[in-house]
């Protein structure tokens, strides 16, 4: 079950981290954000994660696609608000 609170919480957290990630020039900061988001995804409501991951088990956990994934997640969560 996806609650409004879980959507709002996920959106707020991911949006904030996305904004920092996009503007960061520090590799260590980007790595920290990637690790924090991956940990958050592990604890996220399974229904909510399934609703935004598009069937990818590595969504928000793959370094190569992280910026694309977090951007997609923020857009999808915004649409769910």
Phi and psi in radians as a Rosetta constraint file:
Dihedral C 1 N 2 CA 2 C 2 CIRCULARHARMONIC -1.758 0.35
Dihedral N 2 CA 2 C 2 N 3 CIRCULARHARMONIC 2.105 0.35
Dihedral C 2 N 3 CA 3 C 3 CIRCULARHARMONIC -1.706 0.35
Dihedral N 3 CA 3 C 3 N 4 CIRCULARHARMONIC 2.747 0.35
Dihedral C 3 N 4 CA 4 C 4 CIRCULARHARMONIC -1.055 0.35
Dihedral N 4 CA 4 C 4 N 5 CIRCULARHARMONIC -0.685 0.35
Dihedral C 4 N 5 CA 5 C 5 CIRCULARHARMONIC -1.074 0.35
Dihedral N 5 CA 5 C 5 N 6 CIRCULARHARMONIC -0.710 0.35
Dihedral C 5 N 6 CA 6 C 6 CIRCULARHARMONIC -1.175 0.35
Dihedral N 6 CA 6 C 6 N 7 CIRCULARHARMONIC -0.625 0.35
Dihedral C 6 N 7 CA 7 C 7 CIRCULARHARMONIC -1.161 0.35
Dihedral N 7 CA 7 C 7 N 8 CIRCULARHARMONIC -0.831 0.35
Dihedral C 7 N 8 CA 8 C 8 CIRCULARHARMONIC -1.089 0.35
Dihedral N 8 CA 8 C 8 N 9 CIRCULARHARMONIC -0.734 0.35
Dihedral C 8 N 9 CA 9 C 9 CIRCULARHARMONIC -1.126 0.35
Dihedral N 9 CA 9 C 9 N 10 CIRCULARHARMONIC -0.828 0.35
Dihedral C 9 N 10 CA 10 C 10 CIRCULARHARMONIC -1.089 0.35
Dihedral N 10 CA 10 C 10 N 11 CIRCULARHARMONIC -0.770 0.35
Dihedral C 10 N 11 CA 11 C 11 CIRCULARHARMONIC -1.064 0.35
Dihedral N 11 CA 11 C 11 N 12 CIRCULARHARMONIC -0.837 0.35
Dihedral C 11 N 12 CA 12 C 12 CIRCULARHARMONIC -1.046 0.35
Dihedral N 12 CA 12 C 12 N 13 CIRCULARHARMONIC -0.820 0.35
Dihedral C 12 N 13 CA 13 C 13 CIRCULARHARMONIC -1.146 0.35
Dihedral N 13 CA 13 C 13 N 14 CIRCULARHARMONIC -0.868 0.35
Dihedral C 13 N 14 CA 14 C 14 CIRCULARHARMONIC -1.194 0.35
Dihedral N 14 CA 14 C 14 N 15 CIRCULARHARMONIC -0.675 0.35
Dihedral C 14 N 15 CA 15 C 15 CIRCULARHARMONIC -1.087 0.35
Dihedral N 15 CA 15 C 15 N 16 CIRCULARHARMONIC -0.799 0.35
Dihedral C 15 N 16 CA 16 C 16 CIRCULARHARMONIC -1.057 0.35
Dihedral N 16 CA 16 C 16 N 17 CIRCULARHARMONIC -0.842 0.35
Dihedral C 16 N 17 CA 17 C 17 CIRCULARHARMONIC -1.171 0.35
Dihedral N 17 CA 17 C 17 N 18 CIRCULARHARMONIC -0.622 0.35
Dihedral C 17 N 18 CA 18 C 18 CIRCULARHARMONIC -1.081 0.35
Dihedral N 18 CA 18 C 18 N 19 CIRCULARHARMONIC -0.797 0.35
Dihedral C 18 N 19 CA 19 C 19 CIRCULARHARMONIC -1.063 0.35
Dihedral N 19 CA 19 C 19 N 20 CIRCULARHARMONIC -0.749 0.35
Dihedral C 19 N 20 CA 20 C 20 CIRCULARHARMONIC -1.157 0.35
Dihedral N 20 CA 20 C 20 N 21 CIRCULARHARMONIC -0.806 0.35
Dihedral C 20 N 21 CA 21 C 21 CIRCULARHARMONIC -1.024 0.35
Dihedral N 21 CA 21 C 21 N 22 CIRCULARHARMONIC -0.795 0.35
Dihedral C 21 N 22 CA 22 C 22 CIRCULARHARMONIC -1.071 0.35
Dihedral N 22 CA 22 C 22 N 23 CIRCULARHARMONIC -0.633 0.35
Dihedral C 22 N 23 CA 23 C 23 CIRCULARHARMONIC -1.708 0.35
Dihedral N 23 CA 23 C 23 N 24 CIRCULARHARMONIC -0.086 0.35
Dihedral C 23 N 24 CA 24 C 24 CIRCULARHARMONIC -1.314 0.35
Dihedral N 24 CA 24 C 24 N 25 CIRCULARHARMONIC 2.473 0.35
Dihedral C 24 N 25 CA 25 C 25 CIRCULARHARMONIC -1.950 0.35
Dihedral N 25 CA 25 C 25 N 26 CIRCULARHARMONIC 0.118 0.35
Dihedral C 25 N 26 CA 26 C 26 CIRCULARHARMONIC -1.817 0.35
Dihedral N 26 CA 26 C 26 N 27 CIRCULARHARMONIC 2.030 0.35
Dihedral C 26 N 27 CA 27 C 27 CIRCULARHARMONIC -1.040 0.35
Dihedral N 27 CA 27 C 27 N 28 CIRCULARHARMONIC -0.707 0.35
Dihedral C 27 N 28 CA 28 C 28 CIRCULARHARMONIC -1.117 0.35
Dihedral N 28 CA 28 C 28 N 29 CIRCULARHARMONIC -0.616 0.35
Dihedral C 28 N 29 CA 29 C 29 CIRCULARHARMONIC -1.200 0.35
Dihedral N 29 CA 29 C 29 N 30 CIRCULARHARMONIC -0.733 0.35
Dihedral C 29 N 30 CA 30 C 30 CIRCULARHARMONIC -1.102 0.35
Dihedral N 30 CA 30 C 30 N 31 CIRCULARHARMONIC -0.720 0.35
Dihedral C 30 N 31 CA 31 C 31 CIRCULARHARMONIC -1.087 0.35
Dihedral N 31 CA 31 C 31 N 32 CIRCULARHARMONIC -0.739 0.35
Dihedral C 31 N 32 CA 32 C 32 CIRCULARHARMONIC -1.079 0.35
Dihedral N 32 CA 32 C 32 N 33 CIRCULARHARMONIC -0.726 0.35
Dihedral C 32 N 33 CA 33 C 33 CIRCULARHARMONIC -1.148 0.35
Dihedral N 33 CA 33 C 33 N 34 CIRCULARHARMONIC -0.750 0.35
Dihedral C 33 N 34 CA 34 C 34 CIRCULARHARMONIC -1.043 0.35
Dihedral N 34 CA 34 C 34 N 35 CIRCULARHARMONIC -0.751 0.35
Dihedral C 34 N 35 CA 35 C 35 CIRCULARHARMONIC -1.158 0.35
Dihedral N 35 CA 35 C 35 N 36 CIRCULARHARMONIC -0.717 0.35
Dihedral C 35 N 36 CA 36 C 36 CIRCULARHARMONIC -1.130 0.35
Dihedral N 36 CA 36 C 36 N 37 CIRCULARHARMONIC -0.716 0.35
Dihedral C 36 N 37 CA 37 C 37 CIRCULARHARMONIC -1.208 0.35
Dihedral N 37 CA 37 C 37 N 38 CIRCULARHARMONIC -0.700 0.35
Dihedral C 37 N 38 CA 38 C 38 CIRCULARHARMONIC -1.073 0.35
Dihedral N 38 CA 38 C 38 N 39 CIRCULARHARMONIC -0.743 0.35
Dihedral C 38 N 39 CA 39 C 39 CIRCULARHARMONIC -1.133 0.35
Dihedral N 39 CA 39 C 39 N 40 CIRCULARHARMONIC -0.708 0.35
Dihedral C 39 N 40 CA 40 C 40 CIRCULARHARMONIC -1.096 0.35
Dihedral N 40 CA 40 C 40 N 41 CIRCULARHARMONIC -0.753 0.35
Dihedral C 40 N 41 CA 41 C 41 CIRCULARHARMONIC -1.060 0.35
Dihedral N 41 CA 41 C 41 N 42 CIRCULARHARMONIC -0.622 0.35
Dihedral C 41 N 42 CA 42 C 42 CIRCULARHARMONIC -1.131 0.35
Dihedral N 42 CA 42 C 42 N 43 CIRCULARHARMONIC -0.524 0.35
Dihedral C 42 N 43 CA 43 C 43 CIRCULARHARMONIC -1.753 0.35
Dihedral N 43 CA 43 C 43 N 44 CIRCULARHARMONIC -0.140 0.35
Dihedral C 43 N 44 CA 44 C 44 CIRCULARHARMONIC -1.124 0.35
Dihedral N 44 CA 44 C 44 N 45 CIRCULARHARMONIC 2.682 0.35
Dihedral C 44 N 45 CA 45 C 45 CIRCULARHARMONIC -0.887 0.35
Dihedral N 45 CA 45 C 45 N 46 CIRCULARHARMONIC 2.178 0.35
Dihedral C 45 N 46 CA 46 C 46 CIRCULARHARMONIC -1.000 0.35
Dihedral N 46 CA 46 C 46 N 47 CIRCULARHARMONIC -0.660 0.35
Dihedral C 46 N 47 CA 47 C 47 CIRCULARHARMONIC -1.136 0.35
Dihedral N 47 CA 47 C 47 N 48 CIRCULARHARMONIC -0.714 0.35
Dihedral C 47 N 48 CA 48 C 48 CIRCULARHARMONIC -1.178 0.35
Dihedral N 48 CA 48 C 48 N 49 CIRCULARHARMONIC -0.794 0.35
Dihedral C 48 N 49 CA 49 C 49 CIRCULARHARMONIC -1.021 0.35
Dihedral N 49 CA 49 C 49 N 50 CIRCULARHARMONIC -0.806 0.35
Dihedral C 49 N 50 CA 50 C 50 CIRCULARHARMONIC -1.062 0.35
Dihedral N 50 CA 50 C 50 N 51 CIRCULARHARMONIC -0.549 0.35
Dihedral C 50 N 51 CA 51 C 51 CIRCULARHARMONIC -1.275 0.35
Dihedral N 51 CA 51 C 51 N 52 CIRCULARHARMONIC -0.379 0.35
Dihedral C 51 N 52 CA 52 C 52 CIRCULARHARMONIC -1.966 0.35
Dihedral N 52 CA 52 C 52 N 53 CIRCULARHARMONIC -0.215 0.35
Dihedral C 52 N 53 CA 53 C 53 CIRCULARHARMONIC -1.456 0.35
Dihedral N 53 CA 53 C 53 N 54 CIRCULARHARMONIC -0.238 0.35
Dihedral C 53 N 54 CA 54 C 54 CIRCULARHARMONIC 1.087 0.35
Dihedral N 54 CA 54 C 54 N 55 CIRCULARHARMONIC 0.499 0.35
Dihedral C 54 N 55 CA 55 C 55 CIRCULARHARMONIC 1.461 0.35
Dihedral N 55 CA 55 C 55 N 56 CIRCULARHARMONIC -0.013 0.35
Dihedral C 55 N 56 CA 56 C 56 CIRCULARHARMONIC -1.541 0.35
Dihedral N 56 CA 56 C 56 N 57 CIRCULARHARMONIC 2.139 0.35
Dihedral C 56 N 57 CA 57 C 57 CIRCULARHARMONIC -1.316 0.35
Dihedral N 57 CA 57 C 57 N 58 CIRCULARHARMONIC -0.323 0.35
Dihedral C 57 N 58 CA 58 C 58 CIRCULARHARMONIC -1.727 0.35
Dihedral N 58 CA 58 C 58 N 59 CIRCULARHARMONIC 0.190 0.35
Dihedral C 58 N 59 CA 59 C 59 CIRCULARHARMONIC -1.027 0.35
Dihedral N 59 CA 59 C 59 N 60 CIRCULARHARMONIC 2.258 0.35
Dihedral C 59 N 60 CA 60 C 60 CIRCULARHARMONIC 1.203 0.35
Dihedral N 60 CA 60 C 60 N 61 CIRCULARHARMONIC 0.151 0.35
Dihedral C 60 N 61 CA 61 C 61 CIRCULARHARMONIC -2.161 0.35
Dihedral N 61 CA 61 C 61 N 62 CIRCULARHARMONIC -0.031 0.35
Dihedral C 61 N 62 CA 62 C 62 CIRCULARHARMONIC -1.834 0.35
Dihedral N 62 CA 62 C 62 N 63 CIRCULARHARMONIC 2.040 0.35
Dihedral C 62 N 63 CA 63 C 63 CIRCULARHARMONIC -0.982 0.35
Dihedral N 63 CA 63 C 63 N 64 CIRCULARHARMONIC -0.716 0.35
Dihedral C 63 N 64 CA 64 C 64 CIRCULARHARMONIC -1.108 0.35
Dihedral N 64 CA 64 C 64 N 65 CIRCULARHARMONIC -0.554 0.35
Dihedral C 64 N 65 CA 65 C 65 CIRCULARHARMONIC -2.005 0.35
Dihedral N 65 CA 65 C 65 N 66 CIRCULARHARMONIC 0.246 0.35
Dihedral C 65 N 66 CA 66 C 66 CIRCULARHARMONIC -1.031 0.35
Dihedral N 66 CA 66 C 66 N 67 CIRCULARHARMONIC -0.874 0.35
Dihedral C 66 N 67 CA 67 C 67 CIRCULARHARMONIC -1.070 0.35
Dihedral N 67 CA 67 C 67 N 68 CIRCULARHARMONIC -0.748 0.35
Dihedral C 67 N 68 CA 68 C 68 CIRCULARHARMONIC -1.081 0.35
Dihedral N 68 CA 68 C 68 N 69 CIRCULARHARMONIC -0.770 0.35
Dihedral C 68 N 69 CA 69 C 69 CIRCULARHARMONIC -1.139 0.35
Dihedral N 69 CA 69 C 69 N 70 CIRCULARHARMONIC -0.827 0.35
Dihedral C 69 N 70 CA 70 C 70 CIRCULARHARMONIC -1.191 0.35
Dihedral N 70 CA 70 C 70 N 71 CIRCULARHARMONIC -0.591 0.35
Dihedral C 70 N 71 CA 71 C 71 CIRCULARHARMONIC -1.125 0.35
Dihedral N 71 CA 71 C 71 N 72 CIRCULARHARMONIC -0.781 0.35
Dihedral C 71 N 72 CA 72 C 72 CIRCULARHARMONIC -1.108 0.35
Dihedral N 72 CA 72 C 72 N 73 CIRCULARHARMONIC -0.750 0.35
Dihedral C 72 N 73 CA 73 C 73 CIRCULARHARMONIC -1.077 0.35
Dihedral N 73 CA 73 C 73 N 74 CIRCULARHARMONIC -0.792 0.35
Dihedral C 73 N 74 CA 74 C 74 CIRCULARHARMONIC -1.089 0.35
Dihedral N 74 CA 74 C 74 N 75 CIRCULARHARMONIC -0.766 0.35
Dihedral C 74 N 75 CA 75 C 75 CIRCULARHARMONIC -1.092 0.35
Dihedral N 75 CA 75 C 75 N 76 CIRCULARHARMONIC -0.759 0.35
Dihedral C 75 N 76 CA 76 C 76 CIRCULARHARMONIC -1.165 0.35
Dihedral N 76 CA 76 C 76 N 77 CIRCULARHARMONIC -0.755 0.35
Dihedral C 76 N 77 CA 77 C 77 CIRCULARHARMONIC -1.147 0.35
Dihedral N 77 CA 77 C 77 N 78 CIRCULARHARMONIC -0.674 0.35
Dihedral C 77 N 78 CA 78 C 78 CIRCULARHARMONIC -1.056 0.35
Dihedral N 78 CA 78 C 78 N 79 CIRCULARHARMONIC -0.701 0.35
Dihedral C 78 N 79 CA 79 C 79 CIRCULARHARMONIC -1.172 0.35
Dihedral N 79 CA 79 C 79 N 80 CIRCULARHARMONIC -0.403 0.35
Dihedral C 79 N 80 CA 80 C 80 CIRCULARHARMONIC -1.500 0.35
Dihedral N 80 CA 80 C 80 N 81 CIRCULARHARMONIC -0.252 0.35
